[in-house]
Every structure is written in C-alpha cells, then in structure tokens.
Amino acid sequence: MKNKIILSTIIGMLCLAQQGIAADLPHSADHDALRILRDKVEKSFNSGDMNELRTCLAKDFTFITSDQTVITDMNGIVAYWDKMFKNKNSPLISMQSKLIAAISTKFTGPDTGYCHGTSQDIYTLKNKRKIAINNKWSAVLINEEGVWKISAAHIGVNFLDNPVLKAKEMSWFARLCVGLHLRNLPGEVKGTKLNE
C-alpha cells in the first residue's frame, strides 16, 4: 500500500513538472531569439558596428544612454557614437561590454516583453588607459514581423559612486601622480578581459 502511495505521488509530481515545462514551451523559442539579440547588441557595441546595431532596433525606438542622452533615430545613434569614439575631441577610443540579463524576459503579450540586467564595461581613453564601469540597463522588446527587436532601452550608472565622479574629486596631487603613472585612475584596469 505504501509503495502504491509513493508511486502515485511520484507520478503526480512528474505530471505537474511536465505541465510546468509545457507552460513555458510557447516562449522557449522567443527566449532563444532574445539571447541571440542580446549577443548581437553586445557584438555591435564591442566592434563599433552601428549598422549591426540598427538591425537590433525596432522601427520606432528610444535609447537613453548612461549620460542620459535621449536618442530616437539612427542618425542620433551614429552621431552619439562618433561624438564619444570617433571625432577629434572624443574622450574615448573604444569600449568592451558584457551584457548580463538579471531575469528572463517577462512577456506582457504575445509580441511584447521587458528585461533588465547589468553590463560590465571597459572604456579605453584617448591616453590608452582603461576604465571599468558597471552599468544597469532595462529594455522593452517587441516582435516586429516575426523578429524580436528593442523598442526602448535605458542605461544607468550610479551617479553617487562611479569612477568618473571619483576622478573629478581627486586632489591636484593625486592627479599629478596619475599623470606621472605613479597611481591609477579610479576604476582603472589593465587589459580588457571581462567576466564571463
């Protein structure tokens, strides 16, 4: 009798587990596609390929950068990238970013969802020094004609605790030591290896 009860319990638990798996199956392909989308965005940031980034964005999108610049079209994306990395007075040469989702996408409808996470970024300054900054991001995702795209994205940095703020607060003596390479800038790292 005990064995029958145990067997019935196990079968019942297996049935419930199978139902839970089946309930998630409608979005399993979406999750796979969204992971590919995240990797494409990361690759486009790291290579500076704005054409690749365009393929990740919805027809109508809003992108808010970590310095709180609001961008709503591709011309704005390219202009911002050039200002930060390509122009004569750009403060940076390049960046390496690792995007990490904190949650699986939460679907609010068959073709919409949202996600949030962190990014580990290493920025290379004009003087070749490298600064690591941790950001947080959120994204609204939509399925346009069968392809998942980013409809809105917001990147935020802690304005009370970040390497840029700490560098601005350095004393003249500390700045001199940085200039003489006797000490590092706040957040300075060697190399561009990001945590997996």
N, C-alpha and C positions, 0 to 999 in steps of 0.2 A: 504493500500500500504506500509506504514511504517513498519507494522508488518511483511509483506512478506519479505521486505528487511532485517530486523533484523533476521528473521528466516533463510533466505538464508545465511546470514553472519555466524550465529552460526553453521549451518550445514557444511559450508565450513571450518570453523576453526576446527571443530571436525574431518573432513576428513583429514586435514593437520596434526593434532595431531596424528591421528591413523597411518598415513603414517610414521611419525617420530618414533613412537613406533615400528612399523613393521620393520623399517630400522635397529633398534638396536637389534631386536629379534635374528638374526643369532648369535650374540655374548653373549646373556644373559646367556646361559649355560656355556660358556667359563669364563665369569666373576665370576659365582658361583664357578667353579672349581678353579679359581685362588685365590679366597678368602680362600678356603679350603687349598690350597697350602701355602699361607702366614701364616695361623694359624698353619700348621704343622711345618713350619720352626721356628716359634716363640716357639712352644712347645718343639722342639728338642733343641734349644738354652737353654731354661729355665731348661730343665731336664738333659742336657748334653748328650743326646742320639744321638750319631753320626751315628748309624745305621738308625735311623729315618730320619736324615738329608740326608743321602745318597739317600733315596727314592725320595727326592725332587730335586735332581740334574740330569742334562742331562748326557748322556754318556760322552760327551766331555764338560767340563765346565772350567771357570776361575772365581776364587773367590779372590777378593782383600780386605784384612781386613782393619780395621781402622788404624793399624800401618803400612799399605802399604805393607804387606807381600802378595806375589802373590802365589796362590795355584791352581794347575791344576789337582790334582788327590786325591782320597780318603785317601791314605796314608798320604798325606800332610795335609789334614784336621785333621786327628786323631793326627798327630804329633804336629800340631799347638795347638790343644785343650789341649793335655797333657802338652805342654810347658807352657801354660797360666794358667791351672787349676789343673793339677794332679801331676806333678813332684815335687820332694823335694824342688826345688828352685822356684817353680811357685809363681808369685806375687799375684795370686787371688785364691779364693776358689770356687766362683760361680758367676753367673750373672742372672739377670732377665731382660727380654727385652719385650717391647711393640712396635710392628711394625705397623706403620700407613702409609697407602698409601695416597699420596697427590693428585693423579689423578687415574682415572680408567685406566686400561691397554689400551694403544694405539696399535691397531693391524696394523702391517705393511704388513701382508699377512694372509692367512687362518690359518697358523700354527706358526706365529711369532708375537711378540709384545714386548713392553717395558713399564716399570712403574718406578716411583720414589716416595720417601717419607722420613719419619723420623723414628727414633727409640729412645725411651726413655729407657735408660739402667741404671741399678743399679748393680755395681760391688761390691762384698764382698771381702775385702782384707784379707790377712793371719791373720792380727790382729783383724779381725771381724768388722772393720769399713767399712761403706758402702759409696760408691761414686757414685753420679748420673752424667751421661754424656749424652748429646743429640747428636746423630749422624744423618747424612743424608745418604741415600742409593739410588742406582739405580739398576735395574735388566733387563736383556734381557731374554725373556721367549720363549720357543719353545714347540710345541706339538709333543711328540715322541710316536708313536704308540697309539695315542688317549689319551695320558696323558700329562698334562702340567707340564713342568719341568723348572728349572732355568739353563740357558745356561751360563750366566755371571752375576756377582753381584759385586758391588763396594761399600764399606762403607767408609765414610769420616768424619773426625772430624775437627773442626776449629782449626788449629794449632796456631792461634794467641790468642785464647780465649778458654781455656779449663782447667778443674781442675788439670790435671797432670802438665801442664805448670805453673799454679799458685802455685802449691805446690813446684815445683823446685825453684821458685823465692822467696820463703818465707825466711825471715831473720832467723838467728840462734835462736833468742829469740822467734819468732813465732813458730818455730819447737819445741823448748823446751816446750812451752805452749801446743802444740798439744800432745806431749809425756806425759805431766802431766794431760792431759784431761781437760785443762782449756779453750781450744778453739777447734773449729772443723777444720778439713782439708777443703780446698776449695772443694765445691761440696758435702760435707758430708751430709748424710741424716740419719734419724732414720727409721728403718723398710724398707720393700721392696715393699710398695704399689705403683703401677704405675697408672698414669691417664688412665681412660677408654676412 
